[in-house]
Amino acid sequence: MVKSLVKVSRTDVEAFLTKGVEVMMSEDTRDVLSEVSTGRPGVKLIELQLNVWDELGVDKQLGRTAIDSIERFYENSEELVAMRSHFVETSKATYLQALEDRRPAELETKANLPRETVLEFFDATIFKMESKATMEQLEKFVLEKGTSPMEILNEQRAYVMEMLGFEKKHGLNKFGNLADDFPEDREMKFKYEEWLQKSVNLCLSILLAFKLKGGQITGGEKLDADVRQFQVHVELQRMSPEERGALLTQNAKMVQDFRAMLPADREQHVKGLSEAEKVELSKSEALLVSQMQAQARAAQAQAPATQDC
């Protein structure tokens, strides 16, 4: 336990997680969130959750920090972690139920997507895809078919679009025009990129877990390469700076020789490697490229400034 950082008692954390779940599961909360006049349900839900800290007499920001840092702040934190997981799952279910309760009687088939609807779509699809039920569905799909479960997420997107009041085919077609409809909207661009990255990474993480357990990926060479690159990224993140340095030192010449090959020769060389060797080569190449970029930036920073005559 990091005593110097603990400012919220374990008792208050337990009380918040317990009371928060009770609040979210109450009929009063469902009634409030079902009202369109209350604004976006996710924002209102967070407000209701934070109000629990007020009832406990705990500063909201300190409370949020305590919840995010349970493993660091509290000894024997397994029970608190489980309570937090239940709280998060309840939050997702409550939010999605609110959208269901707001579902319009008729679906829009002509209008463009309003900005608020697009932002709601991002939140709803992320909440839905990160739910325990969806994770189990995606894992089952990969186990049975060995390929990307993105089609499951696409089905969910169509469902959410209609939950928000837009006929699925029409709504998703309009969704494809976001860059044209909101060309200067930085928040929209950020939200879209975040949404897309989470979707791709979720599928790749499940495929990687399947692969590491001995599963055979059947989606073709590109999917194989995508999963391998994701594995490289994950493994490099888990390595210490010392471990990354040792790997680069060990394999620098191998990578330099590989990069000196003609493209056709490189492709042929990779085909002759085992999967473990491909991952090793990719990790080492990524480290070398990163080192070269860092050296170039350092050289540029040290270069004397030039002035126009």
N, C-alpha and C positions, 0 to 999 in steps of 0.2 A: 504494500500500500504506500502511495506517495503522500505522506501525511501533510506536507507543506502545501499541497494543492487541494486537499479535501476540505471543502467548505460546505458541503451538503451531507447531512448524516445518512447513513444507510437506511435508517428508519424512514426518513423523508423520501428517499428514492423508492423504496418499497411501496410507500403510501401513494406516491405519484403514479407508479405503474399500475397499481391495483385500482385506484380511483379513476385513472384515465380510461381504463378498459370499461369500467362501469358506466362512465359518462358516454363513451362512444356507443355502447350497446343499449342505451336507454331509448325509449320511444320519443322522449322529448327532443333528444338530439336528432333522431331520424326526421322528426317533424320539421325542425329548424333547417336542416340541410336540404330537405326536399323543396323548400321554398326558393324559387328562382330569384326572388327579390333580395335574398341574403347575399347575392353575388356568387363568385366561384366557390363551390363547396369545399375544395381543399384548403382554401385560405380560411374559411370559417371554421373548419375542423381544427386547424392548428390553433386558432384563437381559443376555441373551447378547451383544447388540451393545455394550453399555457395558463388558462384561468385556474387550473388545478394547483399550479405553483402558488398563485395568489392565495388560494384557500389554505395552503400549508404555511404561508408566510415566508416563502423562499423566493429569492430573486430569480426571475425567469432565466436570465442568461447563465447564471451559475447552475441552475437546474438542468438546462440543456447540455451544458458542458459535462456535468456529472453523468448524465445518461449516455452521452457519447463516449465517455472514458471509464465506464464501469470496470473494465478489466484492469486498468491502471490504478484506479483509486481505491478499490475495495478488495480485501482479502477474501479468498474462498468465494469468488464471484459467480460461480456456475449458476446458482439459483437466480441471481439478478439478471444474468445474461439471458436465461430462459424466459424470465418475465418480460424483458425488453423485446425479445423475439415475438412473444405473444402480443405485446402492445403494438408492434409494427404491423404484424399480420392483421390485427383487428383494425388498425388505421386504414390499411389498404381496402379491406372488406367494407368498412363503413363508407369510405369515399366512393367506391364503385357502386354500392347500394344507393347512395345519394343520386348518382347519375342515372341509375335505373329508375328511381322514383321520379326523376325529372323528365324522363323520356317523353318527347312530344307524341301526340296521337297520330299526327301525319308527318311523313318524311318530305324534306325539301328535295326537289329534283332539278332546280334551275339556278338558284342563287349561288354566288361565290361564298366561300367560307369566311365568316367574320373572324377577326383577329382573336377574340376571346375563345371562339370555338376551336381554333387551331391550337392555342395554348392548352386548352382543356384536353384536346386530343393527345398532345404530347404527354401530359401528366397521366391521363387514364391508361394509355397503352403501356407506359413504363410501369405503373403500379400493377397492371394486370400481368405483364410478362414476368415481373419479379416475384409474383406470389408463389407460395408453396405449391399450389395446385398446378400452376403453369410449369414450374420447374419439373415436377414429376411427369407431366405430359410430354415435355421436351425430351427428357431423359429416356422415356419409354420409346419415343419416336426414333431417337438415335440408336438405341439398343436394337430395335427391330429392323431399321433400314440402313443404318451406317452412314447417313448423309445429313446435310444441313436441315435443321428443323424450322427453317425460316418460313415454310409454308404454314406452320402452326401460328406463327406470329402474324402472318398476313391475314389469316382467318380472324384472328382477334382484332386486328385493325379494322376490318370490315364490320365486325360486330360493334366495336366502339363507335365507329362513324354513325351507325344507325342509332345507337344509344344517345348520341348527341343531336339526332334529328335530321341527318342527311342520308338519303338513299346511298347505300354503300358504293356502288359503281360510280355514281355521280360525285359523291364526296371525295373518294380517293382520286378521281381524275382531277378535281379542283385542287386537292392537296399537292398534286404534282406540279402545280403552277405557282407555288409559294414564292419562288425567286422573282417572278414577274409581278405578283400581286403585292409583295412587300419588299421591294428592292433596297430600301434604305433602312429597314428595320433590323438593327443589330441584335436585339433580344431574340427576335424570331430566328435569325441566322444561328445564333448560339444555341438556342433550344433545339433547332433541327439537327445540328451537328452532334449535340449531346445525345439526342434521341437515337439518331442513326448509329452512333458509335456503341451505345449501350446494347442496341439490338444485335449488331454484328458480334460484339464481344461475348454476349451471352451465348449465342449459338456456337462460337468458336470454343468457349470454355467448356461447354458440354461435350463437344466433339473431342477436345483434348483429353478430358477425363476418360472418355470412352476409349480413345487411342492408348492411353497410358495403362489401361487395364487389359490391353491385348486386343481391343476391337479393331476391325478392319474397316477403314473409311472407304466408301464406295462412290463418292461423288465426283471422281475424276482428278486429274493432275492438279488443276487449279485449286480445288478445295484442299487437297493434300498439302500444297504449298502454303495456302492461307493458314491452315492449322499449324503447320511447322513454324511459320513466322510468328504466330501468336505464342507458340511454345517458347520460341527464342526470346521474345519480349518478356514473358513471365519469368523464365529462368534467369535472365540477366537482371531483372529487378530484384530477385531474391539473393543474388550474389553480393558479397561485400566488395568494396573497392579493391581490396587486396586480392580477392579471388578473381575479379575481372582482369586486374593487371597481370596476374600469373597466367591466366588463360591466353591473353594476348601475346605475352612474351613467348609462351610455348608454341603458339600457332601462327606467329606473324609471317614467317617465311612461307608457310603453306598457303596463307591467304594471298600474299603478294604474288606467288607463282600462279595461283588460281586466277587472280584478276588480270594477269598478263596474258592469259589464254585468249584466243579468238572466241567469240560468242558460241559458235557451233561446238568448239572443243570443250568449252565450259559446260555446255548442256550435256555432252556425252560423258564428261568426267563425273558430273553429279549423278547421272543414271547408274554409274558403277559403284556408288557409295551405299553403305547401309543407312538405315534411317537415323541411327545414332550418329553416324559420321556426317550426315547432312545437317543435323541440328548443330553439331560441334562446329562445322564449317560456317554455318550461318551466324552463330553467336560470335565467332572470332572475326568474321568479316564486319559485322555490325560494330564491334568494338574498334576495329581498325579505322573504319570510316568515321566514327565518332572522334577518335583521336586526331585524325587528319583535319577534320573540321575545326576542332579546338585549336590546333596549331595554326590553321589559317586565320582564325579570328584573332589569336594572340599576335600573329605577325602583322595583321592589318592594324591592330590597336597600337603597335609600337612604331609603325611606319610614320615618318615625318609628314606633317600636313603640307599639302601643296597649295599654292595660291595662284590664282589666275593673274597673268601679267596684263 
